[in-house]
């Protein structure tokens, strides 16, 4: 049996790699030539684990806070750092629709985390 991804990660560290041979397990067919890894596979192992956890948490930052035992800003900063490495996803930012306005509980959560002042929260709640 071949080496697993954790062993490979230890061997290469942060050095970029290129795959030269791919073998299809079911058929045994091998394809040779230079292959670039997909963007997610190029992330460091810790970031891959973080992305997998985020997907398993259905994108819930609150669940991520509990799982990793860190604050909301720490999770957001890590997501931003990882996102900046995944430039293949280009999202055009446009005006937010009215329905995307944060709920009362979301605004209050942000106040409790120190992300908004009370005055900012009141302003957001008035706009609803």
Steps between C-alpha positions, in 0.01 A plus 500: 500500500621855425589775739218705649462878469623565855827325428534690173433829681777424749742418219442812291415756768410830335694426179280516189462161333402371158359153444664306214298179504138418576373142527129417493450244776206313347650449155871526575540744212786743560529844345837671499580865453509816711182562699438801722309431818159663541504824706356339816764226488770766478402644839708402804355197685378716792302721262353195325381369838354842580310512167371145554379595850330811361314290242407241765363786715291613200681834501393583857761724655335445840559125470858567388554718808389211722693236307832687500447690824582838347316828442289613205769743374759221511279275284426787257869591472592139427225472237618825340860375495399172339262675259780727381694189395207369293487760225317266261176601670411847380183646647377834378389711792178686435251681720347275763131428454265614775434139602872460580473746791616342825237379743457658845676208663793529257537870578485431876755219464736739324457754782576233761817404310608865487472523121236775513437784738153541646450808280594302186264220603213743554563651158492157335182406685329825392567417136286186519 
